[in-house]
Amino acid sequence: MTILASSPLRAHSIGEIALFARAEFEKRIEDARSAMTRYRLDAIVLTSEANIEYLAGFETQFAWNTPSRPWYFVVPRAGSPIAIIPEIGETNWLLTSWCQNIVTWPSPRPHDEGISILTQHLGQVGRSYGRIGFEIGPESRIGMPVSDVFRLQAAIGGEMVDCTLLMAELRVLKSAAEISRIRHICQIAGQTFDDLPSFVNVGDSEREICRKFAADLLLKGADKAPYTSIGSGQGGYDSIIMGPTNRRVAVGDVLMLDTGARYGGYFCDFDRNFSFGRPTDEVLRVNEALWLATEAGIQAARPGRTAADVFTAQATVLSRYGFDIGNVGRFGHGLGKVLTEPPSNAPSDKTVLKPGMVLTIEPSASFGDGRIMAHEEDLVITEDAADLLTPRADREIVVIA
């Protein structure tokens, strides 16, 4: 049992990772075109932050925080990609994207938010299949008004189909450069978790804890801390997805923080548990079960196994400890440019694990009177094993004295 006392907030940066090389994007575009042939698509039209960043390299503080202006990146199966973007973003695009082929319009212009330009360029795309891909499938959010989707469909002719699964296939296998970013943000968050007992005290509210936690992440080098869930309560907590409340932590509480911090466009996603004062025997038992279930999930994450196998390995341990897993959807998921990506570590997901896939291992257990605890680590599948990206949690819960 690790016992740490409180001391003032401290933070330091742990360095920077180099920008992606041009060859990284050239390969992504080449892979996208090969996938378009398999999916029988003449072009894809990307509208989401993750997918535009992935293929175009465009990075912005502005575009995805306002619904006023849509942004389009068109990649034809043959021919040059083109960005069709609001005029306000021209300089931002040219300074961050490898693709310098852009067309702009003076947005906001509600009657024509780039639709006429987009229609014109899609009309010039060579048609072999009569099918153009849009982000309209599972786990997608199309970044344009739905009414404009209908207008575009009527104007371009041919079939408008989903390209979400195509993009998921491209992004599921991470390059070494991508993995280095995920590892980097995991290390940053790991150091913040290690330092948390030095800046969190009995009597702090959940809001105060989250503010100090996010500040430490940023001071240590995270670009953003867009997701932090927190749970606290006597002998456990009652949610693993809630934001902070005004509740103040007390002796006997278990505290959980789960961070989705970003660096270089890539997320970490893992949590840690803390006990204010000596934990109860029940908390120790649950913590032990979750640590061992996490260990089993890590050991099961091997190339050739499936996401379902990773679930089963964790579920077997929890069942042995007497926990009911009948209503659990999954015990972890893919991770990358989005906080939760395919595959799901779930009984029904038979996705075969391959080197380059990044997964979270995330068992959870319900117990007592509506209480819950969870553990989570991040790893990458290698040729013969799982390589942890997060610093492994202590087997015994950390105690804040």
C-alpha positions as a printed NumPy array, in Angstrom:
array([[  0.   ,   0.   ,   0.   ],
       [  1.66 ,   3.257,  -1.139],
       [  1.102,   6.13 ,   1.306],
       [  1.82 ,   9.668,   0.107],
       [  1.351,  12.972,   1.879],
       [  0.237,  16.267,   0.353],
       [  2.583,  19.07 ,  -0.758],
       [  2.272,  22.098,  -3.109],
       [  1.453,  21.763,  -6.823],
       [  4.5  ,  21.068,  -9.006],
       [  4.759,  20.628, -12.758],
       [  7.321,  20.391, -15.526],
       [  7.325,  19.658, -19.259],
       [  8.748,  16.339, -20.422],
       [  9.713,  17.46 , -23.911],
       [  8.261,  17.537, -27.395],
       [  7.76 ,  15.078, -30.261],
       [  8.761,  15.982, -33.827],
       [  6.135,  16.809, -36.446],
       [  5.01 ,  14.103, -38.868],
       [  7.197,  13.708, -41.934],
       [  5.668,  14.372, -45.361],
       [  6.117,  10.675, -46.163],
       [  3.679,   9.834, -43.351],
       [  0.873,  11.664, -45.153],
       [  1.86 ,  10.365, -48.573],
       [  1.47 ,   6.821, -47.301],
       [ -1.898,   7.634, -45.711],
       [ -3.212,   9.063, -48.993],
       [ -1.891,   6.053, -50.915],
       [ -3.547,   3.688, -48.439],
       [ -6.799,   5.674, -48.661],
       [ -6.832,   5.339, -52.45 ],
       [ -6.225,   1.604, -52.258],
       [ -9.117,   1.361, -49.813],
       [-11.336,   3.385, -52.149],
       [-10.72 ,   0.805, -54.851],
       [-11.705,  -2.002, -52.461],
       [-14.831,  -0.104, -51.41 ],
       [-15.597,   0.918, -55.016],
       [-15.562,   4.65 , -54.308],
       [-14.598,   7.445, -56.681],
       [-13.806,   9.878, -53.886],
       [-14.255,  10.499, -50.182],
       [-15.429,  13.748, -48.579],
       [-14.133,  14.209, -45.041],
       [-15.757,  16.633, -42.589],
       [-14.603,  15.554, -39.095],
       [-11.642,  16.776, -37.076],
       [-10.065,  13.344, -36.686],
       [-10.223,  12.325, -40.332],
       [ -9.238,  15.705, -41.794],
       [ -6.303,  15.863, -39.394],
       [ -5.371,  12.286, -40.279],
       [ -5.214,  12.728, -44.061],
       [ -4.573,  16.471, -44.464],
       [ -2.539,  17.233, -41.351],
       [ -4.636,  20.362, -40.757],
       [ -4.577,  21.517, -37.13 ],
       [ -6.668,  24.352, -35.741],
       [ -7.937,  25.771, -32.474],
       [-10.972,  27.212, -34.233],
       [-12.761,  24.973, -36.702],
       [-14.186,  22.307, -34.417],
       [-15.33 ,  24.661, -31.661],
       [-17.954,  26.458, -33.713],
       [-20.862,  25.026, -35.738],
       [-21.043,  28.093, -38.002],
       [-18.71 ,  26.865, -40.716],
       [-18.263,  23.417, -42.3  ],
       [-14.839,  22.253, -43.557],
       [-14.369,  19.773, -46.416],
       [-11.376,  17.728, -47.533],
       [-11.96 ,  15.835, -50.772],
       [ -9.686,  12.94 , -51.707],
       [-10.411,  11.479, -55.168],
       [ -9.326,   7.965, -56.061],
       [ -7.345,   9.563, -58.9  ],
       [ -6.244,  13.179, -58.924],
       [ -5.208,  15.792, -56.387],
       [ -6.916,  16.18 , -53.026],
       [ -8.487,  19.556, -52.38 ],
       [ -9.545,  21.484, -49.293],
       [-12.804,  23.422, -49.575],
       [-12.769,  25.625, -46.505],
       [-14.093,  28.892, -45.061],
       [-12.059,  31.935, -46.05 ],
       [-11.153,  32.635, -42.41 ],
       [ -9.157,  29.406, -42.277],
       [ -6.95 ,  29.889, -45.328],
       [ -3.771,  30.954, -43.49 ],
       [ -4.288,  28.355, -40.769],
       [ -4.655,  25.623, -43.392],
       [ -1.608,  26.683, -45.429],
       [  0.581,  26.78 , -42.316],
       [ -0.385,  23.347, -40.969],
       [ -1.372,  21.111, -43.905],
       [  0.821,  19.5  , -46.519],
       [ -2.039,  20.018, -49.029],
       [ -1.794,  23.51 , -50.507],
       [ -4.614,  22.99 , -53.003],
       [ -7.498,  24.949, -51.458],
       [-10.635,  26.827, -52.422],
       [-12.421,  29.171, -50.013],
       [-15.73 ,  30.959, -49.627],
       [-16.73 ,  33.924, -47.415],
       [-18.351,  32.02 , -44.559],
       [-20.67 ,  32.216, -42.705],
       [-23.037,  32.214, -45.664],
       [-26.026,  30.118, -44.591],
       [-27.623,  29.933, -48.034],
       [-24.447,  28.387, -49.514],
       [-21.85 ,  27.12 , -47.044],
       [-19.472,  25.886, -49.704],
       [-22.035,  23.531, -51.211],
       [-21.86 ,  25.049, -54.706],
       [-18.049,  24.758, -54.719],
       [-18.176,  21.216, -53.351],
       [-20.775,  20.241, -55.935],
       [-18.622,  21.671, -58.721],
       [-15.506,  19.776, -57.673],
       [-17.315,  16.484, -57.117],
       [-18.741,  16.896, -60.606],
       [-15.172,  16.902, -61.939],
       [-14.191,  13.678, -60.171],
       [-13.639,  10.77 , -62.531],
       [-16.483,   8.28 , -62.207],
       [-15.65 ,   4.588, -62.306],
       [-18.134,   3.404, -59.691],
       [-20.666,   6.231, -59.366],
       [-20.18 ,   6.213, -55.581],
       [-18.78 ,   8.931, -53.298],
       [-18.016,   8.307, -49.627],
       [-19.162,  10.537, -46.774],
       [-18.861,  10.203, -42.999],
       [-22.363,   8.876, -42.392],
       [-21.741,   5.491, -40.769],
       [-21.228,   4.068, -37.263],
       [-19.596,   6.313, -34.654],
       [-19.546,   9.28 , -37.051],
       [-20.853,  12.834, -36.935],
       [-21.078,  14.604, -40.274],
       [-19.748,  18.143, -39.963],
       [-22.276,  19.88 , -42.197],
       [-25.975,  20.742, -42.014],
       [-28.165,  17.735, -42.784],
       [-30.18 ,  19.893, -45.185],
       [-26.965,  20.475, -47.162],
       [-26.392,  16.724, -47.291],
       [-29.754,  16.355, -49.033],
       [-28.986,  19.271, -51.393],
       [-25.614,  17.786, -52.279],
       [-27.047,  14.334, -52.852],
       [-29.583,  15.738, -55.295],
       [-26.966,  17.809, -57.112],
       [-24.054,  15.408, -57.616],
       [-25.895,  12.363, -58.911],
       [-24.632,   8.868, -58.244],
       [-24.692,   7.154, -54.898],
       [-23.688,   8.729, -51.575],
       [-22.316,   5.965, -49.334],
       [-20.502,   5.603, -46.036],
       [-16.71 ,   5.945, -45.772],
       [-16.533,   5.805, -41.983],
       [-15.513,   2.146, -41.931],
       [-12.911,   2.809, -44.618],
       [-11.352,   5.531, -42.474],
       [-11.556,   3.327, -39.378],
       [ -9.599,   0.641, -41.223],
       [ -6.905,   3.158, -42.153],
       [ -6.585,   4.578, -38.653],
       [ -6.718,   1.334, -36.655],
       [ -3.09 ,   0.4  , -37.39 ],
       [ -0.871,   3.145, -35.991],
       [  2.526,   4.057, -37.389],
       [  5.574,   4.373, -35.167],
       [  5.182,   8.161, -35.282],
       [  1.56 ,   7.924, -34.123],
       [  2.428,   5.517, -31.32 ],
       [  5.141,   7.883, -30.118],
       [  2.501,  10.593, -29.63 ],
       [  0.178,   8.307, -27.687],
       [  3.061,   7.071, -25.556],
       [  4.124,  10.682, -24.911],
       [  0.713,  11.824, -23.667],
       [  0.432,   8.644, -21.571],
       [  3.746,   9.507, -19.925],
       [  2.604,  13.071, -19.255],
       [ -0.665,  11.901, -17.698],
       [  1.188,   9.2  , -15.757],
       [  3.396,  11.823, -14.15 ],
       [  0.354,  13.925, -13.261],
       [ -1.269,  10.893, -11.62 ],
       [  1.973,  10.23 ,  -9.721],
       [  2.03 ,  13.822,  -8.481],
       [ -1.693,  14.03 ,  -7.67 ],
       [ -1.292,  13.158,  -3.955],
       [  0.959,  16.225,  -3.622],
       [ -1.73 ,  18.687,  -4.694],
       [ -5.039,  17.084,  -3.631],
       [ -6.271,  17.248,  -0.043],
       [ -9.174,  16.147,   2.106],
       [-11.78 ,  18.89 ,   1.841],
       [-11.106,  19.694,  -1.836],
       [-14.18 ,  19.695,  -4.041],
       [-14.303,  17.543,  -7.161],
       [-14.268,  20.741,  -9.226],
       [-11.118,  21.947,  -7.501],
       [ -9.447,  18.572,  -7.998],
       [-10.282,  18.525, -11.717],
       [ -8.988,  22.062, -12.199],
       [ -5.679,  21.28 , -10.507],
       [ -5.418,  17.978, -12.389],
       [ -6.009,  19.637, -15.796],
       [ -3.616,  22.472, -14.982],
       [ -0.877,  19.993, -14.11 ],
       [ -1.434,  18.088, -17.368],
       [ -1.062,  21.288, -19.394],
       [  2.003,  22.459, -17.473],
       [  3.644,  19.087, -18.029],
       [  3.14 ,  19.336, -21.805],
       [ -0.353,  18.167, -22.799],
       [ -1.877,  20.206, -25.631],
       [ -5.404,  19.815, -24.308],
       [ -7.289,  18.088, -21.509],
       [-10.755,  17.838, -23.095],
       [-11.995,  14.879, -21.049],
       [-11.737,  14.305, -17.319],
       [-14.266,  12.176, -15.498],
       [-14.216,  11.975, -11.723],
       [-15.894,   9.859,  -9.09 ],
       [-15.643,  10.012,  -5.308],
       [-17.5  ,   8.464,  -2.418],
       [-17.221,   6.51 ,   0.791],
       [-15.801,   3.099,  -0.041],
       [-16.292,   3.599,  -3.794],
       [-18.009,   5.845,  -6.306],
       [-21.228,   5.637,  -8.305],
       [-20.196,   6.675, -11.828],
       [-17.136,   6.463, -14.066],
       [-18.254,   9.011, -16.692],
       [-19.449,  12.038, -14.711],
       [-17.856,  15.447, -14.651],
       [-16.966,  17.145, -11.362],
       [-19.509,  18.263,  -8.782],
       [-19.244,  20.463,  -5.689],
       [-18.883,  17.371,  -3.481],
       [-15.893,  17.633,  -1.129],
       [-13.744,  14.57 ,  -0.542],
       [-13.464,  13.189,   2.972],
       [-11.479,  10.585,   4.863],
       [-12.767,   7.16 ,   3.811],
       [-13.447,   8.259,   0.23 ],
       [-12.196,   6.497,  -2.874],
       [-11.332,   8.938,  -5.67 ],
       [-11.151,   8.027,  -9.363],
       [ -9.888,  10.275, -12.154],
       [-10.038,   9.222, -15.814],
       [ -8.24 ,  11.419, -18.314],
       [ -8.542,  11.8  , -22.05 ],
       [ -5.689,  14.266, -22.576],
       [ -4.219,  15.022, -26.012],
       [ -0.814,  15.62 , -27.502],
       [ -0.114,  16.147, -31.201],
       [ -3.695,  15.202, -32.077],
       [ -3.669,  11.869, -30.158],
       [ -5.359,  10.817, -26.931],
       [ -4.443,   8.863, -23.864],
       [ -7.321,   7.288, -21.939],
       [ -6.689,   5.781, -18.531],
       [ -7.647,   6.197, -14.895],
       [ -6.237,   5.852, -11.41 ],
       [ -7.838,   5.234,  -8.006],
       [ -6.858,   6.825,  -4.697],
       [ -8.005,   6.298,  -1.125],
       [ -8.207,   9.12 ,   1.397],
       [ -6.99 ,   7.35 ,   4.474],
       [ -6.749,   3.59 ,   4.899],
       [ -9.119,   1.755,   2.51 ],
       [-11.667,  -0.76 ,   3.69 ],
       [-11.149,  -4.463,   3.169],
       [-13.875,  -4.388,   0.512],
       [-12.092,  -1.654,  -1.451],
       [ -8.846,  -3.623,  -1.212],
       [-10.579,  -6.744,  -2.542],
       [-12.203,  -4.904,  -5.463],
       [ -8.967,  -3.117,  -6.296],
       [ -7.073,  -6.433,  -6.299],
       [ -9.653,  -8.048,  -8.593],
       [ -9.501,  -5.136, -11.036],
       [ -5.695,  -5.068, -11.07 ],
       [ -5.571,  -8.79 , -11.813],
       [ -8.301,  -8.476, -14.469],
       [ -6.298,  -5.694, -16.113],
       [ -3.217,  -7.9  , -16.024],
       [ -5.166, -10.71 , -17.685],
       [ -6.37 ,  -8.325, -20.398],
       [ -2.816,  -7.154, -21.042],
       [ -1.599, -10.746, -21.34 ],
       [ -4.463, -11.61 , -23.73 ],
       [ -3.698,  -8.693, -26.053],
       [ -1.586, -10.592, -28.564],
       [ -1.545, -10.605, -32.373],
       [ -3.883, -13.263, -33.712],
       [ -6.195, -13.09 , -30.701],
       [ -9.459, -11.148, -30.887],
       [-10.947,  -8.184, -29.062],
       [-13.468, -10.67 , -27.639],
       [-10.584, -12.715, -26.198],
       [ -9.361,  -9.62 , -24.348],
       [-12.841,  -9.167, -22.867],
       [-13.068, -12.824, -21.844],
       [ -9.709, -12.767, -20.097],
       [-10.801,  -9.833, -17.923],
       [-14.302, -11.203, -17.349],
       [-12.93 , -14.561, -16.186],
       [-10.944, -12.934, -13.386],
       [-13.855, -10.76 , -12.259],
       [-16.215, -13.737, -12.282],
       [-13.778, -15.654, -10.123],
       [-14.031, -12.826,  -7.591],
       [-17.817, -13.039,  -7.687],
       [-18.652,  -9.973,  -9.791],
       [-21.619, -10.041, -12.166],
       [-20.534,  -9.111, -15.701],
       [-23.839,  -9.85 , -17.39 ],
       [-24.692,  -6.229, -18.172],
       [-21.2  ,  -5.02 , -19.109],
       [-20.925,  -3.763, -22.678],
       [-17.16 ,  -3.87 , -23.042],
       [-13.892,  -3.842, -21.127],
       [-11.899,  -1.39 , -23.229],
       [-11.634,  -0.184, -26.802],
       [ -9.371,   1.224, -29.49 ],
       [ -7.61 ,   4.548, -28.966],
       [ -5.978,   7.156, -31.165],
       [ -7.152,  10.397, -32.714],
       [-10.485,   9.847, -30.97 ],
       [-10.922,   8.906, -27.322],
       [-12.864,   5.758, -28.207],
       [-12.18 ,   4.009, -31.506],
       [-12.832,   0.513, -32.859],
       [-12.475,  -2.231, -31.888],
       [-14.471,  -2.846, -28.706],
       [-13.205,  -5.379, -26.193],
       [-16.642,  -6.969, -26.135],
       [-17.971, -10.535, -26.43 ],
       [-19.332,  -9.902, -29.922],
       [-16.282,  -8.154, -31.42 ],
       [-14.223, -10.727, -33.287],
       [-11.728,  -8.197, -34.667],
       [ -8.36 ,  -9.937, -34.973],
       [ -5.614,  -8.036, -33.171],
       [ -2.66 ,  -6.932, -35.302],
       [  0.62 ,  -5.167, -34.58 ],
       [  0.061,  -1.424, -34.485],
       [ -3.38 ,  -1.523, -32.863],
       [ -3.679,   0.595, -29.719],
       [ -6.148,  -0.613, -27.072],
       [ -7.347,   0.353, -23.652],
       [ -7.785,  -2.411, -21.083],
       [-10.664,  -1.309, -18.841],
       [-12.331,  -3.724, -16.43 ],
       [-14.963,  -2.399, -14.035],
       [-16.826,  -3.931, -11.116],
       [-20.093,  -3.057,  -9.396],
       [-20.427,  -3.897,  -5.713],
       [-22.154,  -2.963,  -2.475],
       [-24.976,  -0.436,  -2.607],
       [-24.604,   0.92 ,  -6.144],
       [-20.864,   1.476,  -5.99 ],
       [-18.391,   0.916,  -8.808],
       [-14.653,   0.899,  -9.388],
       [-12.643,   0.683, -12.611],
       [ -9.042,   0.313, -13.751],
       [ -7.635,   1.266, -17.143],
       [ -4.332,   1.028, -19.005],
       [ -3.296,   1.748, -22.618],
       [ -1.16 ,  -0.557, -24.763],
       [ -0.039,  -1.199, -28.314],
       [ -0.042,  -4.621, -29.959],
       [  3.448,  -5.586, -31.153],
       [  4.661,  -8.569, -33.17 ],
       [  4.625, -10.901, -30.176],
       [  3.238,  -9.118, -27.134],
       [  1.501,  -6.08 , -25.704],
       [  3.64 ,  -3.023, -25.019],
       [  2.239,  -0.836, -22.247],
       [  2.043,   2.85 , -23.151],
       [  0.89 ,   3.904, -19.682],
       [  2.991,   3.53 , -16.53 ],
       [  1.449,   0.448, -14.898],
       [ -0.702,   1.254, -11.867],
       [  0.521,   0.047,  -8.488],
       [ -1.085,  -3.229,  -7.486],
       [ -2.188,  -1.679,  -4.185],
       [ -4.359,   1.402,  -4.174],
       [ -2.488,   4.642,  -3.497],
       [ -3.372,   6.165,  -0.136],
       [ -3.413,   9.916,   0.366],
       [ -2.639,  10.548,   4.035]])
